[in-house]
Amino acid sequence: MAATRDRTHYLYLAVIAAVILGITVGFAAPGVAVELKPIGTGFVNLIKMMISPIIFCTIVLGVGSVRKAAKVGAVGGLALGYFMVMSTVALAIGLVVGNILEPGAGLQITDATADVGAAQVSGDAETTAEFLVGIIPTTLVSAFTEGEVLQTLLVALLAGFALQAMGRTGEPILRGIGHIQRLVFRILAMIMWAAPVGAFGAIAAVVGETGMDALKSLAVIMIGFYVTCALFVFVILGVLLKVITGINIFALLKYLAREFLLIVSTSSSESALPRLIAKMEHLGVSKPVVGITVPTGYSFNLDGTAIYLTMASLFIAEAMGNPLAIGEQIGLLLFMIIASKGAAGVTGAGLATLAGGLQSHRPELVDGVGLIVGIDRFMSEARALTNFAGNAVATVLVGTWTKEIDRARVDEVLAGRLPFDEQTLVDDHAPAGDDGPNLTKDSDGSSDLPEQRDADGTPAKV
């Protein structure tokens, strides 16, 4: 086991070296670096192809193991309510910092910049009705082929509730899905060995496209945004986590350090979604809570995106010499938060949401979007890191509120006494109760199937 941990340790050291090498190549040979972009894109696409099956298996096993459907509804309701509150808090923080810094004052917009900004506006904005209808996949399996997280979530919930209603007759299916989950996580662990190559290509391309001049001229908005995100994570989320659960935010973030490194390398929190699911289950949060909270958070928990949209809008308005009044700020940005659902895990989606929101409410400001195109990828990293931290904290909080978390295990994991298995990403040999719900034993003594449980956590009588 020690050798396995050592190998994965070297893997992430290689990722760090690849990031440094990518930055060097980006500055030394920007033309060559930009051509390396497909390497980074290919690695992220490899991760993305695993997201739908991982979400499906996790939710079906979690929901199928719960005897009473009301508990699943309570978890989902708590998660959505929490996400709405925290997005509003992030919005308020972005407004305050943006109004204090006034980062766009003094900048001049050129015709070329205006053209770049206008190009960011996509077609007609999606209405709420279109969004809701879009959650329903074309077929039962199209959610997996199209990579839509919310569609996968819907299909998995339906399958989980169906297996829950089937009782004992659904146990062989649950057992089979448990084996598929192990296979999927093992494939993901194999893909992770390509992380250094993907990180090199992604970082080199970003630095090559951006250059030092853009970083210097837009340092105020970029540094201000990073500081604001850090304050939100360490102060707001940190205090909330400590008061409600007693867990130190630094200990939790240290446990997720490799996932943060992966996000920095790819500028997308989606690349770390499968590992977050595995690590939250290993931490001691039950499968139903992890299965509902994490995928939902990737579509609705937009803490980093909220801060970005707020500060970027104020920055553009200042740079265009057309600052927004407080009432205009709130109206515009509340619209953007609603319009940005689903953008949390997608690289570059924040920029398109910004342009679309301005086009709908203040079209005269759209040209200013071109001012931040150059540094958007660096701001995308901060957005992704903040969204990821917010989802991790949310999962622990919802688990605590629903009493679906093993606090003794949390302490052991965060103290390093129960290390995460980097080779399988699942606790293949964990004793009953260590990886979420208790397990029923087969005739050979193996434990593949989650046991049906009542709302109070006791085994259900079937």
HUWOGI-V223859 format. One record per run of one state. SS is the DSSP state (2 for helix, 1 for strand, 0 for the rest). FROM is the first residue (numbers start at 0). LEN is the number of residues. If there is no record, write none. Layout:
BEGIN
ss=SS from=FROM len=LEN
ss=SS from=FROM len=LEN
END
This chain:
BEGIN
ss=0 from=0 len=1
ss=2 from=1 len=27
ss=0 from=28 len=1
ss=2 from=29 len=5
ss=0 from=34 len=2
ss=2 from=36 len=28
ss=0 from=64 len=1
ss=1 from=65 len=1
ss=0 from=66 len=2
ss=2 from=68 len=33
ss=0 from=101 len=9
ss=2 from=110 len=9
ss=0 from=119 len=8
ss=2 from=127 len=7
ss=0 from=134 len=7
ss=2 from=141 len=5
ss=0 from=146 len=2
ss=2 from=148 len=69
ss=0 from=217 len=1
ss=2 from=218 len=27
ss=0 from=245 len=3
ss=2 from=248 len=7
ss=0 from=255 len=1
ss=2 from=256 len=10
ss=0 from=266 len=2
ss=2 from=268 len=15
ss=0 from=283 len=1
ss=1 from=284 len=1
ss=0 from=285 len=1
ss=2 from=286 len=14
ss=0 from=300 len=2
ss=2 from=302 len=17
ss=0 from=319 len=6
ss=2 from=325 len=14
ss=0 from=339 len=9
ss=2 from=348 len=13
ss=0 from=361 len=1
ss=2 from=362 len=9
ss=0 from=371 len=4
ss=2 from=375 len=26
ss=0 from=401 len=3
ss=1 from=404 len=1
ss=0 from=405 len=1
ss=2 from=406 len=8
ss=0 from=414 len=24
ss=1 from=438 len=2
ss=0 from=440 len=8
ss=1 from=448 len=2
ss=0 from=450 len=2
ss=1 from=452 len=1
ss=0 from=453 len=5
ss=1 from=458 len=1
ss=0 from=459 len=3
END
